[in-house]
Amino acid sequence: MEYIDNLPSMDLMRSEKMMMAQLIIPVESAHRVISYLGQLGLLQFRDLNDDKSPFQRTFVNQVKRCAEMSRKLRFLKDQIHKAGLIPSPHPASQPDIEIEELEARLAEHEHELIEMNNNSEKLQQTHNELLEFKMVLQKAGDFLVPSGNHSVEQETELDENVHMNNEYADVASLLEQEMQPGTSNQSGVKFISGIICKSKALRFERMLFRTTRGNMLFNQAPADDQIVDPVSNEMVEKTVFMVFFSGEQARKKILKICEAFGANCYPVPEDAIKRRQITRDVLSRLSELETTLEAGLRHRDAALTSIGFQLTKWMNMVRREKAIYDTLNMLNFDVTKKCLVGEGWCPTFAKTKIQDALQRATFDSNSQVGVIFHVMDSIESPPTYFRTNHFTNAYQEIVDAYGVAKYQEANPSVYTIITFPFLFAVMFGDWGHGICLLLGALFLIAREKKYGSQKLGSFMEMLFGGRYVLLLMSLFSIYCGLIYNEFFSVPFHIFGNSAYKCRDATCSDARTVGLIKARDTYPFGVDPSWRGSRSELPFLNSLKMKMSILLGISQMNLGILLSYFNARFFNNSLDIKYQFVPQMIFLNSLFGYLSLLIIIKWCTGSQADLYHVMIYMFLSPFEDLGENKLFWGQGALQVVLLLVAVIAVPWMLFPKPFILKRLHNERFQGRTYGILGTSDMYNEHEPDSARQPHGEEFNFSEVFVHQMIHSIEFVLGAVSNTASYLRLWALSLAHSELSTVFYEKVLVLAWGYENIIIRLVGFGVWAFATAFILLMMETLSAFLHALRLHWVEYQNKFYSGDGYKFRPFSFAALTDDDE
């Protein structure tokens, strides 16, 4: 045991040691202190004002100012995007400015842009009106030709509706009057011209017809140019119309309908000379307006471009400033109102760095009083912090997705780095598919710097974050594929010739005896002669099923062993004696024995039926094994192992609750119980301890039920978890058979034809199936199953996972959402 204690500690095995620190900061240096600590990023502040609302805190006005500046920056950013410009991701090198100066600049830029936008909108609206007026004048010339030259195509088909009402049957309709030469002026026919959106034209015409009861003539023509909508800034198609009518009442109704449909009406003189004169004036004003609009846009784009060079820098500056004041709001004023008091967690290794940062902040702020850094004792459980790098971070995230480790609890990711990609490869094993995954992983790693500085989509971000997981998964898949001897389901004689040869000329026939062993065993992996043979499936099924059991028992034993190291680290002898020992005995008495039988059968080449051995070990433990006997003394050993496994169940269940009850009684009688090595410190952190708060009555029934549930869960889980590892066999078989089907039934079948088109189609279908089914769907399936084996079968043996992450105040961790 001393040798184990003297072993060097692993960085990832236990979380970093943490300490609670208290800071007493003079008011004049508080801002700079928090700023320097944010740059360092190694102190997690506690909120000492959690009983106050955000509006009751000290620096609420400063936070509001920062929020207002963030709003102005978002406005500027939206304006840059609307103008089609791209803000520079790398800020221009200009001297730093104070936050007050930045606030004044932002207000100035916002006011200037709003004024430019308003002027631009007014000019654009005037431009639109003149453009519409021009189009109405042009089309009106086609409508106001002498009535004898009206063509049928320019009229609305209203013939069937002209005499709808008997009441007007004796009165000539306006349409008929318009068609008669020289009756327009005498009958008092008037007209209204304008322009309307093309999408509303049909409904507009129907409404006019119903309102005037058919006593109108509606002419329309599509506008030649599209109009810019000032609201949506999109091009809109419009239609020019002219309504002929008679009477003042009809005019009022038509004008109201035009207003309701958003149609713009423009006065058009009947005299052609006046129309031409007005058209010339409109064109002249349009030309002047376009020149003015272009000059305004150039000025606006120049202003936005200059802002764009500094926008990223300003946004980072405001984001940091807001984070500083949010953190200051977590601190308390002392009674003199001259100092701020803060508390927080930091790693022990960061103490020197934090003190150096505090000294620099005091010196740079010209404060007469330094910051006091004081280490405190705390009964609160510290946060969990693992120092990871680009390689180990993804594996730590896999474990943290299940639950964050408790403080100083054994970290599963130490072993997950190897076991996770390996179990994936056992299910995915094919060295052809593994090479494809390896190429994808190497591509992501090669472009690490480029993708690391970009904002990726959700899927691509997840794929890039797991690039090193993908790397190891691909390498282990190549390794397992070489063991299975599968390259896109095709076996190769990589390591020499097969150990088998044909018995006779008809050995390819499934009804023959088959192959015989002619030379030494194939040196590495599965002999290629098994592929396509009659006994291929029974052989591979037996191999992969037994291999799955061996891997499962090994990983579950590793999990129980880690529970021992947890208990030893926290000096808890109860969990070692009444949890670790009986669990190891129970699991290995049954399934460890099964693993031993599998290895002996492989080594000896015995034909013993292991199903029969294990079933009758429970049903008839004293029955003679007969031909299923693998070694001398096997029957007696089975009886002993069965008895030990039965004893291990009450060993797990009964002693611990009674000992905990006795310890509780001794604690409140003033007696010590240090001999057992159970400490109050561990009771706060022990994953499986039925602990009780100080001063409360010991609830024996609750503790006993908790222990009973834990024991039953382990006993049943030993069976179900072992069976769960058979998914390694099932997924590996499914992947192999799918790959074989696509190869033989698609690629080989298509290659049997002489037609090049059929071959290309067959190859395309095979490549599509390989890429999307075998490389994407099967990869995801094997990944999820490997995830389940680690989260459930492996981690439930030792891992509590109910801690909380160390989240220090750091400028590097700020995102756009923090604005």
Secondary structure, 3 states (H helix, E strand, C coil): CHHHHCCCCCCCCCCCCEEEEEEEEEHHHHHHHHHHHHHHCCCEECCCCCCCCHHHCCCHHHHHHHHHHHHHHHHHHHHHHHCCCCCCCCCCCCCCCCHHHHHHHHHHHHHHHHHHHHHHHHHHHHHHHHHHHHHHHHHHHHHCCCHHHCCHHHCCCCHHHCCCCHHHCCCCCHHHHHHCCCCCCCCCEEEEEEEEEHHHHHHHHHHHHHHCCCCCEEEEEECCCCEECCCCCCEECEEEEEEEEECHHHHHHHHHHHHHCCCEEECCCCCHHHHHHHHHHHHHHHHHHHHHHHHHHHHHHHHHHHHHHHHHHHHHHHHHHHHHHHHHCCCEECCCCCEEEEEEEEEHHHHHHHHHHHHHHHHHCCCCCCCEEEEECCCCCCCECCCCCHHHHHHHHHHHHHCCCCCCCCCCHHHHHHHHHHHHHHHHCCHHHHHHHHHHHHHHHHCHHHHHCCCCCHHHHHHHHCHHHHHHHHHHHHHHHHHHCCECCECCCCCCCCCEEECCCCCCCCCCCCEEECCCCCCCCCCHHHCCCCCHHHHHHHHHHHHHHHHHHHHHHHHHHHHHHHHHHCCCHHHHHHHHHHHHHHHHHHHHHHHHHHHHHHHHCCCCCHHHHHHHHHHCCCCCCHHHCCCCCHHHHHHHHHHHHHHHHHHHHCHHHHHHHHHHHHHCCCCCCHHHCCCHHHHHHCCCCCCCCCCCCCCHHHHHHHHHHHHHHHHHHHHHHHHHCCHHHHHHHHHHHHHHHHHHHHHHHHHCCCCHHHHHHHHHHHHHHHHHHHHHHHHHHHHHHHHHHHHHHHHHHCCCCCCCECCCCCHHHCCHHHC
